[in-house]
Amino acid sequence: MNREILVTSALPYANGPLHLGHLLEYVQTDIWVRYQRLSGNKCRWVWADDAHGTPIMLRAEAEGITPLELIDRMKLEHERDIAGFLLSPDNFHTTHSEENREMAELIYTRLRDAGLIVKRTIKQLYDAKANMFLSDRFVKGICPNCGEPDQYGDNCEKCSATYDATELKSPVSQVTGTVPEIRDSEQHFFALSTFKDMLVEFTRSDAVQDEVANKLKEWLDDGLQDWDISRNAPYWGFEIPDAPGKYFYVWLDAPIAYISSHKHLAERTGEDFMKTWKPGSEVEVYHFIGKDITNFHCLFWPAMLEGAGFRKPTGIFCHGFLMVDGAKMSKSRGTAVTVETYLKHLPPEYLRYYFAAKLTSGVVDMNLNLEDFVTRVNADLVGKVVNIASRCAGFISKQFDGQLSATYPENLRKDYDNFISARSIISEHYETREYGKAMREIMLLAEHANTYINDAEPWVKIKAEGGRDEVQAICTVGLNYFRVIMTYLAPVLPELASKTESFLNTTLSLEAIDEPLTAHGIEKFKPMMTRIEPAMIEKIIEETKELAATEASAITGSNPDVEPIKDEIDISVIEKLDLRIATIVDATAVEGADKLVELTLDIGLEQRTVFAGIKAAYKPEELVGRKTVMVANLKPRKMRFGLSSGMVLAAGPGGDNLFLLTPDDGAEPGMRVK
């Protein structure tokens, strides 16, 4: 009996372009969906843009347009990139839709009526300069759990911890660059703690991977906190129906878009979408997500569904991050490549195959090694797979009028059956998302096919007397091997599979390959793939660097005043710096200077005089007694006000938005910063 399956992917955020990091998940999803369809299962893939939240407000404001104009434009760009990378969702919608508003309000009111929504007055960060409360993405600071800097006010991208923005260390408003205050604010909370027993059972089931379950156990053991689901105006999103001036937190309505996108699809197809989402449904539901959002999908989301009377997902498939050449993607290094830039220079199937060749069912980060990418694609796809067809097709077209042999060689039928029997293990690898293992099995078949052609030597036999029939048989066998291999590769390489169907005049399916093609006409062979040249990769990297250099602001909701990262330096440059902890023992405004403060610094070994341009940010008397960090081995600089013997470190765009670097308690003068 064929299965009925609904699949979702994490929603791309609608304030920036899709990049290769996004594609890791989307390609993983697409391969699994295409495999299910190839297997005869009814598999729907519903998806959407995440179109709410403060980063969108910031981006729209920076561009001088409305948030609606921004998300409409980004949706068109995302849809272009989705099509360009051969992704096959049945519906790509948006969280800013009437369907999503209706479903969000329905789920909220059901939770409220069940007594699962409570109001509390809490402490929140407030930007006095902008006269507004700061939602999570309006503030950055140091993660209170692992100490990672530059993290947003809701969760840490490094350790995946979730927390309240007030728990951030050294918080900074992303609106004005000032240090926010803490003020009282009434908010709505979802009673997440009510669902602990259910969540313990859910996370210990087959619904999540073992490594994810182990991580979630830490949160469950520590005790679940009720979840703040409201945000103060100004906020781009849906207003809570019974709370004027309060808006649904983006993470409440974002996963609900899985349901609303399905509803939007059902309006076209006439299907009953609620059949899938009611408790006890036999339809399988799977979410593909990144490891940074496991808490939202494995704790918050199942609890919301349970509380509102909806079914929980059958499984949540979590993956790691994409690294490029062993490091986090970086625009300045040219490795944070957008889909648009990639597609200008290379076909999508090259990267689809490389991802497939390295993807596992685990939650490990994947490294895109650019040199290995070129080598593997050229060797596997061009050198092994397409090579089978190109070596055989010419003989069939030129010597036999495009006709395969009338019968299949009986002595090679067992070998063909071995190709067919590989279907079970390859299918299992696809089903369990062990794509790398599937690709290895397929490439073994390709190697076997090429070895057969090499040993059979049709180019020799065609010249021998009476060799024509044997050559036709050899090439018929080779092309049938190619047909089987391309059937197995169809979920990964849909465009090449389509070219194969046109070339062989047949439809690729797992059932059809049970019998080889014989007495069958094929079309003239056309080149299917070309080799990647290293110069193509260099063009992609250079174009990405150029884009980074021209961008006025960092992506995803950061302060537009932030400067772009400068060119890379060698570690030897850092090793030359002698950074020391210093105590400011005296500070005096420099008469006749607009910006300078004369600092006397105790660095343990001695005292130094340093002139610092921080007068607009600090009153001199407030600096006395503070600890900071200074460059101790900077060559003294003679100024008209005196000799400056070092430099203190500060961050910020300048003027009154400067912040001295301050070490944690316990750091003593003279300590070297490692």
C-alpha positions in Angstrom: 0.0 0.0 0.0 1.4 3.4 -1.0 2.1 5.9 1.8 0.6 9.4 2.1 3.2 11.8 3.3 3.5 15.6 4.0 6.9 17.2 4.1 8.0 20.6 5.2 11.3 22.5 5.3 12.3 25.3 7.6 11.1 28.7 6.3 13.7 30.9 4.6 13.7 34.4 6.2 12.2 37.0 3.9 14.8 39.8 4.4 17.6 38.4 2.4 18.6 36.1 -0.5 19.0 32.4 -0.4 22.5 31.1 -0.1 24.3 27.8 -0.2 23.7 27.2 3.5 20.0 27.3 2.9 20.4 24.8 0.0 21.9 22.1 2.2 18.5 21.6 3.9 16.4 22.3 0.8 18.3 19.9 -1.4 18.2 17.3 1.4 14.4 17.7 1.5 14.0 17.7 -2.3 15.9 14.5 -2.7 13.8 12.7 -0.1 10.5 14.0 -1.6 11.5 13.0 -5.1 12.6 9.6 -3.9 9.1 9.1 -2.3 7.4 10.1 -5.5 9.7 7.8 -7.5 8.6 5.0 -5.2 5.0 5.6 -5.9 4.1 7.3 -2.6 1.8 10.4 -2.5 4.2 12.9 -1.1 3.4 16.6 -0.7 6.0 19.3 0.1 4.5 22.5 1.6 6.7 25.4 2.4 6.7 29.2 2.9 8.7 32.4 3.4 9.1 33.5 7.0 7.8 37.0 6.5 7.4 38.5 10.0 9.7 40.0 12.7 11.9 42.9 13.4 14.8 42.2 11.0 12.3 42.7 8.1 11.3 46.0 9.7 14.9 47.1 9.9 15.8 46.0 6.3 12.7 47.7 4.9 13.4 50.9 6.8 17.0 50.9 5.6 15.8 50.6 2.0 13.1 53.2 2.4 10.2 50.8 1.6 7.4 49.1 3.5 7.8 45.7 5.0 5.1 44.4 2.6 7.1 45.6 -0.4 10.2 43.9 0.9 8.6 40.5 1.6 6.8 40.6 -1.8 10.1 41.2 -3.5 12.0 38.6 -1.6 9.3 36.0 -2.2 9.7 36.5 -6.0 13.5 36.2 -5.6 13.2 33.1 -3.4 10.8 31.5 -5.9 13.2 32.2 -8.7 16.1 30.5 -6.8 13.9 27.6 -5.8 13.1 26.9 -9.5 16.7 27.5 -10.4 17.9 24.8 -8.1 15.3 22.3 -9.3 13.5 22.2 -6.0 10.0 20.7 -6.2 7.7 22.0 -3.5 4.0 21.5 -4.2 3.3 24.9 -2.5 5.5 27.8 -1.5 3.5 30.3 0.5 4.2 33.1 3.0 3.6 33.5 6.7 2.0 36.9 5.9 -1.1 35.4 4.4 -4.8 35.3 5.3 -4.6 31.5 5.7 -1.8 31.9 8.2 -3.6 34.7 10.1 -6.7 32.4 10.4 -4.7 29.4 11.6 -2.6 31.4 14.0 -5.7 33.0 15.6 -7.4 29.6 15.7 -4.5 27.9 17.5 -4.1 30.9 19.8 -7.8 31.0 20.8 -7.9 27.3 21.4 -4.9 27.6 23.7 -6.4 30.6 25.4 -9.7 28.9 25.9 -8.0 25.8 27.3 -6.3 28.1 30.0 -2.9 27.7 28.4 -2.3 31.4 27.8 -1.4 33.6 30.8 -0.5 37.3 31.1 2.5 38.4 33.2 4.4 41.6 33.8 8.0 41.0 33.1 11.3 42.8 32.7 12.2 43.7 29.2 14.9 45.6 27.5 14.0 49.2 26.5 15.8 51.5 24.1 15.3 55.0 25.7 16.8 56.7 22.7 14.4 55.1 20.3 11.5 55.1 22.8 10.7 51.4 22.2 10.8 48.0 23.8 13.4 45.8 22.1 12.2 42.5 20.7 14.7 39.6 20.5 16.2 40.6 17.2 16.6 44.2 18.1 19.3 43.3 20.6 22.6 41.4 20.6 25.0 40.4 23.3 27.0 37.6 24.8 25.2 34.2 25.2 24.5 33.6 28.9 25.0 29.9 28.4 28.2 29.5 26.4 29.7 33.0 26.3 29.5 33.3 22.5 29.4 37.0 21.5 27.2 38.7 19.0 24.0 36.6 19.7 20.4 37.7 19.4 18.1 38.0 22.4 16.2 34.7 21.9 18.6 31.9 21.2 22.3 31.2 20.6 23.4 30.1 17.1 26.4 28.3 18.6 25.0 26.3 21.5 21.3 26.5 20.6 20.4 27.7 24.1 17.1 29.7 24.4 16.9 32.5 26.9 15.3 35.8 27.7 16.9 38.9 26.1 17.4 40.3 29.6 19.8 37.4 30.3 22.2 38.5 27.6 25.5 39.7 28.8 26.6 43.2 27.6 23.4 43.8 25.5 23.4 46.4 22.8 20.4 47.8 21.0 20.6 47.1 17.2 18.4 50.2 16.6 20.6 52.9 18.1 23.7 51.1 19.3 23.0 52.2 22.9 22.9 50.0 26.1 19.2 49.3 26.8 17.4 49.8 30.1 15.2 47.2 31.8 11.6 48.2 32.2 8.3 46.4 33.1 6.0 45.2 30.3 2.9 42.9 30.3 3.2 40.0 27.9 1.3 36.8 26.9 2.8 33.4 27.8 2.1 29.9 26.5 2.1 27.4 29.4 4.8 25.2 27.9 5.6 23.6 31.3 2.2 21.9 31.3 3.4 19.6 28.5 6.6 18.3 30.1 5.4 14.6 30.4 4.1 14.6 26.8 7.4 16.2 25.5 9.5 13.7 27.4 7.6 10.9 25.7 7.7 12.6 22.3 11.4 13.3 22.4 12.2 9.8 23.4 10.2 8.3 20.5 11.4 7.7 17.0 10.2 11.2 16.1 13.6 12.8 16.7 17.2 11.6 16.2 19.1 10.3 19.3 21.6 13.1 19.4 18.8 15.7 19.3 16.9 13.8 22.0 20.0 13.8 24.2 20.3 17.6 23.8 16.6 18.2 24.5 16.8 16.0 27.7 19.1 18.7 29.2 16.3 21.3 28.7 13.6 19.0 30.0 15.6 18.0 33.0 16.3 21.7 33.8 12.6 22.4 33.8 10.6 24.0 31.1 9.8 27.7 31.3 6.6 29.1 30.0 7.1 30.7 26.5 6.6 34.4 25.8 4.6 34.5 22.6 3.8 38.2 22.4 5.8 41.3 21.3 5.2 45.0 21.8 4.5 47.4 18.9 6.2 48.4 16.7 6.4 44.8 15.3 5.8 43.5 11.8 3.4 40.6 12.1 -0.1 39.7 13.2 -1.8 41.5 16.0 -3.1 39.3 18.8 -6.9 39.3 18.5 -7.7 40.1 22.1 -4.6 42.3 22.9 -4.4 45.6 20.9 -0.8 46.7 20.6 0.5 43.2 21.1 1.7 41.0 18.3 2.4 37.3 17.8 6.0 36.5 18.2 7.4 35.4 14.9 8.1 31.9 16.2 4.5 31.4 17.0 3.1 31.9 13.5 6.2 30.6 11.6 5.6 26.9 12.1 1.9 27.4 11.8 2.7 28.2 8.1 3.2 24.5 7.6 -0.5 24.1 8.2 -1.6 27.2 6.4 0.6 26.5 3.3 -1.1 23.1 3.2 -4.4 24.8 3.5 -3.5 27.1 0.6 -2.5 24.0 -1.5 -5.8 22.3 -0.6 -7.7 25.3 -2.0 -6.3 24.4 -5.4 -6.4 20.6 -5.2 -9.7 20.2 -3.3 -8.2 17.8 -0.7 -9.2 17.9 2.9 -6.0 19.3 4.6 -7.4 18.8 8.1 -7.4 15.1 7.4 -3.6 15.4 7.8 -3.6 17.6 10.9 -6.2 16.0 13.1 -5.1 13.6 15.9 -4.8 10.0 14.9 -4.2 10.9 11.2 -2.5 8.1 9.2 -0.8 10.7 7.0 2.9 10.9 7.8 4.2 14.4 8.6 8.0 15.2 8.5 9.9 18.4 9.2 13.4 19.0 7.8 15.2 21.6 10.0 18.6 22.9 11.0 20.1 22.1 14.4 19.8 25.7 15.6 16.0 25.5 15.7 15.5 22.1 17.4 14.0 23.6 20.5 11.3 25.5 18.6 10.3 22.4 16.6 10.8 19.6 19.1 9.4 21.3 22.2 7.4 24.5 21.5 5.7 23.3 18.3 4.5 19.8 19.5 3.2 21.4 22.7 1.3 24.1 20.7 -0.2 21.4 18.5 -1.2 19.2 21.4 -2.7 22.1 23.3 -4.7 23.3 20.3 -6.0 19.8 19.3 -3.8 19.1 16.3 -1.6 16.1 15.6 2.1 16.1 16.2 4.7 15.4 13.5 5.7 11.8 12.7 9.3 12.8 12.6 11.7 15.8 12.7 14.8 15.4 10.7 17.6 17.7 11.9 20.9 18.5 10.1 24.1 20.4 10.8 25.4 23.6 9.3 27.3 24.0 6.1 31.0 25.0 6.3 33.1 26.0 3.3 36.7 24.9 3.2 36.5 24.1 6.9 35.3 27.5 8.0 32.0 29.3 8.6 30.7 30.9 5.4 32.0 34.4 4.9 31.2 37.0 2.3 34.6 38.7 2.7 36.2 35.4 1.9 33.8 34.8 -1.0 32.3 31.7 0.5 28.9 33.0 1.6 27.6 32.4 -2.0 24.1 33.3 -2.9 22.0 30.9 -5.1 21.8 33.7 -7.7 25.6 34.0 -7.9 26.2 30.2 -8.0 23.7 29.7 -10.8 25.4 32.4 -13.0 28.4 30.1 -13.3 27.4 26.5 -12.6 24.4 24.2 -13.1 22.5 23.3 -9.9 23.0 19.5 -10.2 26.7 19.7 -9.5 26.1 21.0 -6.0 23.0 18.8 -5.6 25.2 15.8 -6.2 28.0 16.9 -4.0 25.6 17.5 -1.1 24.0 14.1 -1.7 27.4 12.5 -1.7 28.2 13.9 1.8 24.8 13.9 3.5 24.0 11.5 6.3 21.1 11.1 8.7 23.1 12.7 11.5 23.3 16.2 12.9 26.9 16.8 11.9 28.2 19.9 10.0 29.1 19.4 6.4 32.2 20.8 4.8 32.0 22.0 1.2 35.6 21.6 0.1 35.8 23.5 -3.1 38.7 21.5 -4.5 37.0 18.2 -3.6 33.8 19.6 -5.1 35.4 20.0 -8.5 37.2 16.7 -8.4 34.2 14.6 -7.3 31.8 16.1 -9.8 34.2 15.7 -12.7 35.1 12.1 -11.7 31.7 10.8 -10.7 29.1 12.5 -12.9 31.2 13.3 -16.0 33.8 10.6 -15.8 31.7 7.7 -14.6 27.9 8.2 -15.2 27.6 10.3 -18.4 30.6 8.6 -19.8 28.7 5.3 -20.0 26.1 6.9 -22.3 28.6 8.8 -24.4 30.7 5.7 -25.1 27.8 3.6 -26.2 25.4 6.0 -27.9 27.6 6.8 -30.9 27.7 3.2 -32.0 24.0 2.7 -31.7 23.2 5.9 -33.6 25.7 5.5 -36.4 25.9 1.8 -36.9 22.4 0.6 -36.0 20.1 3.4 -36.9 19.4 4.2 -33.2 18.1 0.7 -32.4 19.0 -1.4 -29.4 19.5 -5.2 -29.8 16.4 -7.2 -30.2 17.3 -9.3 -27.2 19.4 -8.9 -24.1 22.5 -11.1 -23.9 21.5 -14.2 -21.8 25.0 -14.5 -20.3 24.8 -11.0 -18.9 21.2 -11.2 -17.5 22.5 -12.2 -14.0 24.8 -9.2 -14.0 21.8 -7.0 -14.9 19.8 -8.5 -12.1 22.5 -7.6 -9.7 22.0 -3.9 -10.8 18.3 -4.3 -10.1 18.9 -6.0 -6.7 20.9 -2.9 -5.6 17.5 -1.1 -5.6 16.7 -2.4 -2.1 19.8 -1.1 -0.4 19.8 2.2 -2.3 16.1 2.7 -1.5 16.8 2.1 2.2 19.6 4.7 2.2 17.3 7.2 0.5 14.5 6.5 3.0 16.8 6.9 6.0 18.5 10.0 4.5 21.9 8.3 4.2 22.4 9.8 0.8 26.1 9.5 0.9 25.8 5.7 1.2 23.4 5.7 -1.6 25.7 7.6 -3.9 28.6 5.2 -3.1 26.4 2.2 -4.0 25.4 3.9 -7.3 29.0 4.9 -8.2 30.1 1.3 -7.7 27.5 0.3 -10.3 28.9 3.1 -12.6 32.4 1.8 -12.1 31.2 -1.8 -13.0 29.5 -0.5 -16.1 32.6 1.3 -17.3 34.8 -1.7 -16.6 32.4 -3.8 -18.7 32.7 -1.4 -21.6 36.5 -1.2 -21.3 36.8 -5.0 -21.3 34.3 -5.5 -24.1 36.1 -2.9 -26.4 33.3 -2.1 -28.8 35.7 0.3 -30.7 37.9 -2.7 -31.5 35.1 -5.2 -32.3 33.3 -2.9 -34.7 36.3 -3.2 -37.0 36.4 -7.0 -36.7 34.7 -9.2 -39.2 31.3 -10.3 -37.9 31.6 -8.0 -34.9 28.6 -5.7 -35.5 26.1 -7.8 -33.7 28.3 -8.1 -30.7 28.9 -4.3 -30.6 25.2 -3.7 -30.7 24.7 -6.1 -27.8 27.6 -4.5 -25.8 26.2 -1.0 -26.2 22.7 -2.2 -25.4 24.0 -3.6 -22.2 25.9 -0.4 -21.4 22.9 1.8 -22.1 20.7 -0.3 -19.9 23.3 0.0 -17.1 23.1 3.8 -17.7 19.3 3.7 -17.5 19.3 1.8 -14.2 21.9 4.2 -12.7 20.1 7.3 -13.8 16.8 5.9 -12.3 18.6 5.6 -9.0 20.1 9.1 -9.4 16.8 10.7 -10.5 16.0 12.2 -7.0 19.4 13.9 -7.0 19.7 14.8 -10.7 16.2 15.6 -12.0 17.4 17.5 -15.0 19.9 14.9 -16.1 17.1 12.3 -15.5 14.8 14.3 -17.8 17.6 14.4 -20.5 18.0 10.7 -20.1 14.3 10.0 -20.6 14.5 12.1 -23.8 17.6 10.4 -25.0 16.4 6.8 -24.3 12.8 7.5 -25.3 11.5 6.1 -22.0 10.2 7.0 -18.6 12.5 6.3 -15.6 10.8 4.5 -12.8 11.8 1.9 -10.2 9.3 -0.6 -11.6 10.3 -0.1 -15.2 13.9 -1.2 -14.8 12.9 -4.7 -13.8 13.2 -5.5 -17.5 16.0 -4.2 -19.8 15.2 -2.1 -22.9 15.5 -4.2 -26.1 14.3 -3.7 -29.6 13.9 -0.1 -28.7 14.8 3.1 -30.6 16.8 5.9 -28.9 17.6 9.5 -29.9 20.9 10.8 -31.0 23.1 11.5 -28.0 23.7 15.1 -27.0 26.3 16.2 -24.5 24.7 16.0 -21.0 27.3 17.5 -18.7 30.6 19.2 -19.0 33.5 19.3 -16.6 33.9 22.0 -13.9 36.9 24.2 -14.5 38.6 25.7 -11.4 38.2 29.1 -13.0 34.4 28.8 -12.6 34.8 28.4 -8.8 37.2 31.4 -8.8 34.6 33.6 -10.6 32.0 32.6 -8.0 34.3 33.5 -5.1 35.4 36.8 -6.7 31.8 37.9 -7.4 30.8 37.1 -3.9 33.6 39.2 -2.5 32.6 42.1 -4.8 29.0 41.9 -3.6 30.3 41.9 0.0 32.4 45.0 -0.6 29.5 47.0 -2.0 26.9 46.1 0.6 26.2 49.0 2.9 25.0 46.8 5.8 25.3 43.3 7.2 22.4 40.9 6.5 19.6 39.7 8.6 18.6 42.6 10.8 22.0 44.0 11.8 22.7 47.7 12.4 23.3 49.4 9.0 26.1 51.4 10.6 28.2 48.2 11.0 31.3 48.3 8.8 32.0 45.3 6.5 34.7 42.9 7.6 38.1 43.8 6.2 40.3 41.5 4.2 41.7 38.4 5.9 45.1 38.6 7.8 47.6 36.0 8.7 47.6 34.8 12.3 51.2 36.0 12.6 49.8 39.6 12.6 47.7 38.8 15.7 50.6 37.1 17.4 52.6 40.4 17.2 49.9 42.2 19.2 50.5 42.5 23.0 47.0 43.2 24.4 47.0 43.9 28.2 44.4 44.4 30.8 44.6 48.0 32.2 43.0 49.9 35.0 42.1 53.6 34.3 43.6 55.4 37.3 43.0 58.9 35.9 41.0 60.5 33.0 41.0 64.1 31.9 39.4 65.9 29.0 42.1 67.3 26.8 41.7 71.1 26.5 41.4 72.3 22.9 40.5 68.8 21.6 36.9 67.9 20.6 37.2 64.1 21.1 40.3 63.3 23.2 40.5 62.2 26.8 43.9 61.8 28.4 44.0 58.4 30.2 46.5 57.2 32.8 46.6 53.4 32.6 48.0 51.0 35.1 49.2 47.9 33.2 50.7 46.2 36.2 54.3 46.7 35.1 54.0 50.4 34.8 51.7 53.3 34.1 51.1 54.7 30.6 49.5 57.8 29.1 47.1 57.2 26.3 45.0 59.7 24.4 41.7 58.2 23.3 38.9 59.7 21.1 36.1 58.7 23.5 35.1 62.1 24.9 31.6 62.1 23.2 30.8 58.7 24.7 32.1 59.0 28.3 32.5 61.6 31.0 36.1 61.4 32.1 35.2 61.1 35.8 33.1 58.0 35.0 36.1 56.2 33.6 38.3 56.3 36.6 38.5 52.8 38.2 37.3 51.0 35.1 39.3 48.2 33.5 39.8 48.0 29.8 42.0 46.5 27.2 45.0 48.3 25.6 47.5 47.6 22.8 50.7 47.7 25.0 53.3 47.3 22.2 52.0 50.0 19.9 54.8 52.4 18.9 54.4 55.7 20.9 52.9 58.5 18.9 53.8 62.1 19.5 50.8 64.4 19.5 50.5 68.1 20.1 49.0 67.3 23.5 51.7 64.9 24.5 53.0 61.4 23.9 50.4 58.6 23.5 52.0 55.3 24.6 49.4 52.7 23.4 45.8 52.4 22.4 42.6 51.4 24.2 40.1 49.2 22.4 36.5 50.3 21.8 33.7 49.3 19.5 30.9 51.2 17.8 30.2 53.5 14.9 31.7 56.5 16.6 30.6 59.7 18.3 28.6 58.9 21.4 28.1 55.3 20.2 31.4 54.0 21.4 31.9 51.2 24.0 35.2 50.5 25.7 36.1 46.9 25.8 35.7 45.8 29.4 37.1 42.4 30.7 35.1 40.2 33.1 35.6 40.4 36.8 38.8 38.8 38.0 41.0 40.1 35.2 43.9 42.0 36.7 46.2 44.8 35.3 49.0 43.5 33.3 47.4 40.2 32.3 47.9 39.5 28.6 44.9 39.0 26.5 45.3 35.6 24.7 
